[in-house]
């Protein structure tokens, strides 16, 4: 999410740092199929899955630095969907230069500044992903500048088209920006994000996104993510948009255990994402409720999770035969980070 993206503006320690993570899971869909999963990284049924192994190397010297982040597995492959043979994928690879304490340049490929959730399982409190994460950008490749002035931060950058590490065709570029406000005296953070440009099909896409976090009490925190994505194809004279909103309720009664309830609403009336198939000409909406627990021992986290998705149309299936408007599943994930 944007909060973690903003943490990257700090200089890395001198020398080398190696870190990594691994995550595995089991999921059972009560509709008894693997087609109901319409978000990223957990599209399976009644199967034990090896999701991703990540290794991250960081190095810095004075005001320059480098990050190389590699992922192996199905999660890494889905993350780099525009490339080929990506079961072993470069998730991030960038170099940094900070000519002043308040200014840093980053050149390469890095996780998006848009949204609340992140590709690495250990960085999220829910294991399954939101629709907004799944339908929004995953990463950007280009050049950006981060500026920090006390509680205020700014980012501006120019990138390849969204989720492309290589884009030598046509000279097409996207523009990204972020404004952040994080007062030291209050456990509150706010980020306003933008990404926009024209793709290879001459469709203009502009996305605005807001992320808010607030630690209400030592054991209770709130998170919010709202986004709207607008499309305009002038040659075809077509326009459309989708939007989403999610609230995260985090409760940590003890250090080793926590609960997160995520409620998400997605509106896709123009049939751009969830309702993109021809049988849904009027589009529709979907509501998803996800309750996840986190049991932690050192770098290990065990996540039991239940999820219910409710659509305005019969967008799910009971087995492979009967259309349904809802889908429920249970999941158990194990994550280790070092």
C-alpha positions in Angstrom: 0.0 0.0 0.0 1.0 3.6 -0.3 2.1 3.7 3.4 4.8 1.1 2.8 5.8 2.6 -0.6 6.5 5.9 1.2 8.8 4.0 3.7 11.2 3.3 0.8 12.2 7.0 0.8 14.5 6.3 3.7 18.1 5.5 2.9 19.2 1.9 3.2 21.9 1.0 5.8 25.5 0.9 4.5 26.5 -2.5 3.2 24.3 -5.4 2.2 21.0 -6.7 3.6 19.4 -9.9 2.5 15.8 -10.6 3.4 13.1 -12.8 2.1 9.8 -14.6 2.6 7.8 -17.6 1.6 4.0 -18.3 1.7 1.9 -21.4 1.2 -1.9 -21.9 1.5 -4.9 -24.2 1.2 -8.3 -23.0 0.0 -11.7 -24.7 -0.2 -14.4 -23.1 -2.2 -17.9 -23.9 -1.0 -19.2 -23.7 -4.6 -16.7 -26.5 -5.3 -14.8 -24.9 -8.3 -11.7 -22.9 -9.0 -13.4 -20.4 -11.3 -15.1 -18.3 -8.5 -11.8 -16.7 -7.5 -11.8 -13.4 -9.3 -9.0 -11.7 -7.4 -5.3 -12.2 -7.5 -3.1 -15.0 -6.2 -5.6 -17.4 -4.6 -7.5 -18.9 -7.6 -7.6 -22.6 -6.6 -10.0 -25.1 -4.9 -9.3 -28.0 -2.6 -5.5 -27.8 -3.3 -2.4 -27.1 -1.3 -0.5 -24.3 -3.1 3.1 -23.1 -3.0 2.5 -19.4 -3.7 5.8 -17.5 -3.7 9.4 -17.5 -2.4 11.0 -14.0 -2.4 14.6 -12.9 -2.0 15.5 -9.3 -1.6 19.0 -7.8 -1.7 19.5 -4.2 -0.6 22.8 -2.2 -0.7 23.7 1.4 -0.1 26.7 3.6 0.1 26.4 7.2 1.3 23.5 8.7 -0.7 23.2 6.0 -3.4 21.5 2.6 -3.1 20.1 -0.5 -4.9 17.3 -2.9 -4.4 16.9 -6.2 -6.2 13.7 -8.2 -5.3 13.1 -11.6 -7.0 10.1 -13.8 -6.6 9.6 -17.5 -7.5 6.2 -19.2 -7.8 2.7 -18.7 -9.1 2.2 -15.5 -7.2 5.3 -14.0 -8.9 4.1 -15.2 -12.3 0.6 -13.6 -11.8 2.3 -10.4 -10.6 4.4 -10.2 -13.9 1.5 -11.3 -16.2 2.7 -9.1 -19.1 6.0 -10.9 -19.4 6.8 -14.5 -20.5 8.3 -17.3 -18.5 7.9 -15.5 -15.2 7.6 -18.3 -12.7 10.9 -16.8 -11.7 10.4 -13.0 -11.9 12.0 -9.7 -11.1 9.5 -8.1 -8.8 11.5 -5.0 -8.2 14.9 -3.7 -9.4 15.9 -0.1 -8.9 18.7 2.2 -8.0 18.4 5.4 -5.9 20.2 8.7 -5.5 19.5 11.2 -2.8 21.3 14.5 -3.5 19.6 16.0 -0.4 17.8 14.9 2.8 14.5 16.0 1.3 15.0 14.6 -2.2 15.5 11.1 -3.6 15.4 9.8 -7.2 14.5 6.2 -8.0 15.2 4.6 -11.4 14.0 1.1 -12.3 10.9 -1.0 -11.5 9.0 -0.9 -8.2 5.7 -1.8 -6.6 2.9 0.7 -7.3 2.2 3.7 -5.1 -1.5 3.2 -5.8 -3.7 1.2 -3.3 -3.6 -0.2 0.2 -2.4 -3.8 -0.3 1.0 -5.2 -1.5 2.2 -8.2 -3.5 4.1 -9.7 -0.6 1.8 -11.8 1.6 3.6 -10.8 4.8 2.8 -7.1 4.2 -1.0 -7.7 4.3 -3.3 -8.6 7.1 -5.7 -10.4 4.8 -4.3 -13.2 2.7 -6.7 -13.1 -0.2 -6.5 -9.8 -2.2 -9.1 -7.1 -2.7 -10.7 -6.4 -6.1 -9.1 -2.9 -6.1 -5.6 -4.4 -5.8 -6.4 -7.1 -8.4 -7.8 -4.6 -11.0 -5.4 -1.7 -10.2 -1.7 -1.4 -11.2 0.8 -3.9 -9.7 4.1 -2.0 -10.5 5.7 0.7 -12.5 9.0 0.9 -14.4 10.5 4.3 -14.9 11.9 7.3 -13.0 10.4 9.1 -10.0 11.3 11.8 -7.5 10.3 11.7 -3.9 10.3 15.0 -1.9 9.7 15.2 1.9 9.1 18.3 3.9 8.2 17.5 7.5 4.8 15.9 7.6 4.2 16.4 3.9 5.6 14.2 1.1 5.3 14.4 -2.7 6.1 12.0 -5.6 6.1 12.5 -9.3 7.3 10.1 -12.0 7.2 9.0 -15.6 6.7 5.3 -16.3 6.2 2.7 -19.0 2.6 1.7 -19.4 1.2 0.1 -16.3 2.7 -3.4 -15.4 5.2 -3.4 -18.3 8.9 -3.7 -17.5 9.7 -3.3 -21.1 7.8 -1.0 -23.6 9.9 -0.1 -26.6 6.9 0.3 -28.8 5.4 3.7 -29.6 7.1 5.8 -27.0 4.0 5.6 -24.8 4.5 6.8 -21.2 2.3 7.1 -18.1 2.5 9.8 -15.4 2.3 9.1 -11.7 2.0 11.3 -8.6 1.4 11.0 -4.9 0.8 13.4 -2.0 1.2 12.2 1.5 0.5 13.6 5.0 1.8 11.9 8.1 1.9 14.1 11.2 4.4 12.9 13.8 2.2 13.8 16.7 -0.9 11.7 15.5 -1.0 8.1 14.4 -2.7 9.1 11.1 -1.5 8.8 7.5 -3.2 10.0 4.3 -2.1 9.4 0.7 -3.6 10.7 -2.5 -2.4 8.8 -5.6 -2.7 9.2 -9.3 -1.6 7.2 -12.4 -2.6 8.0 -15.9 -1.7 7.6 -19.6 -2.8 6.2 -23.0 -2.2 2.5 -23.7 -1.4 0.7 -26.9 -5.1 0.5 -27.8 -5.3 4.3 -27.7 -7.4 4.1 -24.5 -6.8 6.8 -22.0 -6.8 5.6 -18.4 -6.8 7.9 -15.3 -7.0 6.5 -11.8 -7.3 8.4 -8.6 -6.8 6.6 -5.3 -6.9 7.5 -1.6 -5.4 5.6 1.3 -6.1 6.5 5.0 -4.8 4.7 8.1 -5.5 5.7 11.7 -4.5 3.9 14.9 -7.5 4.6 17.1 -6.1 2.9 20.2 -3.1 0.6 20.9 -5.1 -2.5 20.0 -7.4 -1.1 17.3 -6.7 0.5 14.0 -8.6 1.5 10.8 -7.6 1.5 7.2 -9.5 2.8 4.2 -8.9 2.6 0.4 -11.0 4.3 -2.2 -10.3 4.4 -5.9 -11.9 5.4 -9.2 -10.5 4.4 -12.7 -11.8 6.2 -15.8 -11.3 5.1 -19.4 -11.7 7.0 -22.7 -11.1 5.6 -26.1 -11.5 8.5 -28.5 -11.0 6.6 -31.8 -13.8 4.2 -30.8 -15.8 6.9 -29.1 -16.3 4.8 -25.9 -16.0 5.8 -22.3 -16.3 3.9 -19.0 -15.3 3.7 -15.4 -15.2 1.5 -12.3 -14.8 2.4 -8.7 -14.2 0.7 -5.4 -14.1 1.3 -1.6 -12.8 -0.8 1.2 -12.7 -0.5 5.0 -10.2 -2.5 7.1 -10.8 -3.0 10.8 -7.7 -4.3 12.7 -7.9 -5.6 16.2 -4.8 -6.9 18.1 -5.8 -8.1 21.6 -2.3 -9.5 22.3 1.1 -9.2 20.5 0.9 -12.7 19.0 -2.7 -12.6 17.7 -4.8 -10.2 15.6 -8.0 -10.0 13.6 -8.8 -8.1 10.4 -12.2 -7.6 8.9 -12.2 -6.2 5.3 -15.4 -5.0 3.7 -15.2 -4.0 0.0 -17.6 -2.7 -2.5 -16.8 -2.7 -6.2 -19.0 -1.0 -8.9 -18.4 -2.1 -12.5 -21.5 -0.8 -14.2 -19.6 -0.4 -17.5 -18.4 -4.0 -17.5 -14.7 -3.2 -17.6 -13.4 -5.6 -14.9 -15.5 -8.0 -12.9 -18.4 -7.9 -15.4 -16.3 -7.8 -18.6 -18.0 -10.9 -20.2 -20.7 -10.4 -22.8 -23.4 -12.0 -20.7 -23.4 -9.0 -18.4 -24.2 -6.1 -20.7 -25.5 -3.9 -17.9 -22.5 -4.5 -15.6 -23.1 -4.7 -11.9 -21.5 -4.6 -8.5 -20.0 -7.0 -5.9 -19.6 -6.9 -2.1 -16.9 -8.9 -0.4 -16.4 -9.6 3.3 -13.2 -11.2 4.5 -12.3 -12.1 8.1 -8.7 -13.1 8.7 -6.8 -14.0 11.9 -3.0 -13.7 12.3 -1.2 -15.9 14.8 2.5 -14.8 15.0 5.6 -16.4 16.3 8.8 -14.5 15.3 8.9 -14.3 11.5 6.1 -16.9 11.2 2.4 -16.0 10.6 -0.5 -18.4 10.4 -3.6 -16.9 8.7 -7.0 -18.7 8.9 -9.5 -16.8 6.7 -13.2 -16.9 5.7 -14.5 -14.9 2.8 -17.9 -14.2 1.3 -18.4 -12.5 -2.1 -21.9 -11.4 -3.1 -22.6 -10.1 -6.7 -25.5 -8.2 -8.1 -25.6 -10.7 -11.0 -25.2 -14.5 -11.1 -21.4 -14.2 -11.7 -20.4 -17.3 -9.7 -21.0 -21.0 -10.3 -22.0 -24.0 -8.1 -19.6 -26.6 -9.4 -19.6 -26.1 -13.1 -23.4 -26.2 -13.6 -25.5 -23.7 -11.7 -25.0 -19.9 -11.8 -25.0 -18.2 -8.4 -24.8 -14.7 -7.1 -22.5 -15.6 -4.1 -19.4 -17.5 -3.4 -17.8 -18.5 0.0 -14.5 -20.0 0.8 -12.2 -20.9 3.7 -8.5 -20.6 3.6 -5.4 -21.4 5.7 -2.1 -19.7 4.8 1.3 -19.9 6.4 4.0 -17.2 5.9 7.6 -17.0 7.0 9.6 -13.8 6.7 13.3 -13.4 7.5 
